[in-house]
Amino acid sequence: MTQNQYAPQNGATADKPRPGIGKTLGWGLVAASLLAIIGVFGAWVWFKIDAAAFGDFHASWNGIGSKSSNIPDSARAQENVDVSDGWFVMIPAVIVLILGVLRAIGKIPKPAMWAGAALSALAAGVAIYDFFDLSDQLDEIKNQAGASVQFSAGTGWGLTLCIIAGLLMLITSVISALRD
């Protein structure tokens, strides 16, 4: 029997214990936060109008209100779409990203990750609320569209990504707060 039989394994030393899953979850939190930030810049809502007399028009808005559209300038004055709740996803996601980096490099205690869980819940909650709110508004607009106009609309990929990333941030934050 040798002296090294009971030596630490897997890269750990006697002075430095093996890193726990909390640090790995910190990097997972960074990835989920980056996905949420990307989702804010993706399309949150889109619509397309096919009107035989006027032509085809389309528009989409991202989470912070930037719009992509081919609607003529004279018709833009009548638009009443305000999608800017993405700031309530992006700001918590940036803070959670910072917490994730600090957790990954071991500079923050695990109880601090409860703040990340709260911020993640805010981001996910806003995205989920907007999904249902925008879906209801779009259904009302679809019902009001005349027979001479083909109207299609829906929530975009950016909003869906924000929901998924927000839930991933929440789950990862909670597990990171509970595990070493």
N, C-alpha and C positions, 0 to 999 in steps of 0.2 A: 504494500500500500504506500502510495507516495503522498507527499505534502500537498500537491496540486489537485488532488482528487476532489477537494471541497472548495476549490477556487471558483470565483464567479464565472459564469458562462456568457456567451453571446455578446461579446464586446464590453461587458461591464468590468469594472475594476473594483478592488476592495474599497477605494475611496469614492468611486462614482457608481451609483446604482444604475442598472439598465433603465433606459427611458420607458415610461409607461405609455399606455394608449392615449392619454390626454394630449401629449404632444402631437401624436399622429392626427388626432381629431382636430387639433389646432390648424393643421394644414388643410384638412377637409373643410373646415370652416372658412378658410381663406378662399378655397375653390368655390364653395357655395355663394359666398359674398360676391365674388367676381361674376358669377352667373347672374345674380340679382342686378348688379350694376349694368351688365350687358343688356339684360331684359328691359331696364328702364329706357334705353335708347332704341329698343325695337318697337314695332307697331303695337299699340295697345288697342286701337280701334281702327276699322277701315270700312269704307263703303264704296259701292260702284253703282252708278246710275246709267242705264241705257234708255235714252229718250230718243225716239225716232226723229222728232222735230228739232232737237237741239244737239244731239250727238251723245257720245259716251264720255262720262266723267268719272274720275276716281279720286279718292283722297284717303290718307291715313295719318294718324297722329301717334307720336310716341308718348311715353310717360311724363315727359316734362313740357309737353305742349308744342313741340316742333311738328310741322306739317309737311307732307309731301302730297302735291295735288296737281291736277291739270285743269282745274276749274278756272274759267276766265276771271280776270280781276273785277269786272262789273258785277259778277254774281257772288263774289266773296264777301261783300258787305252783309249779306243775309245769313252767313254762317253763324251758328250759335253752338259751337262745339268747344268745350274747355276741358282738356285732359291735362292736368298738371299734378295729379297726386303722386306721380313718380318720385317727387322730391321726398315724400314720406316713406319711400322704399330705399332711395339711394342714400340718404344721409344715415339711416340706421345701418345699411349694408356697409358703408365705409367705416363706421365705428366698429362694427362686428368684424370687419376685415382686420382692423388694427388689433382688436382683442385676439383674433385668431393667430396673427403673427406673434404677438407677445406670448400667447399660450404655447405655440409651437416651439419657441426658443426658450421656454421655461422661465420667462420673466414676469409672469402673472400667476397668482394663486388660483386654484380651481374654483373657489367660491365666487371670484370675480366674473366667472362665466355666466352666472345668473343674470348679470346685466346684459350680456350678449343674448341670453334667452329672451329677456324682456324686449330688447330691441328687435330681435328676430320675429317675435310674436307681433309686434307693431307692423313691421314690413309685410309679413304674410297676411295679417288681418286687413291692411289697406288694399293689398292686391286682390284678395278674395272679395272684399266689399266692392271694389271697382268692377270686378268681373261680373258680379250679379247686377250691379247698378247699370253698367253699360249695356249688358244683355237686355235688361228691361227697357231701357231707353231705345235701343235699336229695334226691339219688337214693336214698340209703339210707332216708331217712324215707318217700319215696314207695313204696318196696318193702315197707316194714313196715306201711303203711296197710291197714286191713281192707277187706273188700268192701263193708261197709255205709257206708263213709265215702269220699266223693270228695275227694281231696287234690290240690291243685295248688300248685306253688311254683317259684320261680326267682330268679335274681339280678336286681337292679333296675337302673334307668336310671342311678342315681348311681354305682354301681360301674363300669358301662360307660363313663360319662363320665370317671371317674378314670383308667381304663386309657388311653383315647384322649388325654386331656390330659397324662398322665404321659409317654406316648411323644412327643407334640408338644413338651413341655418338653425332653425329652432330645435330640431331633433339633435343635431350635432352639438349645439351649445349645452343642451340639457345633459347629454351623455358626457360631454367634456367636464361639466361641473361636478358630475358624480364620480368620475373615474380618475385615477392617478395617471 
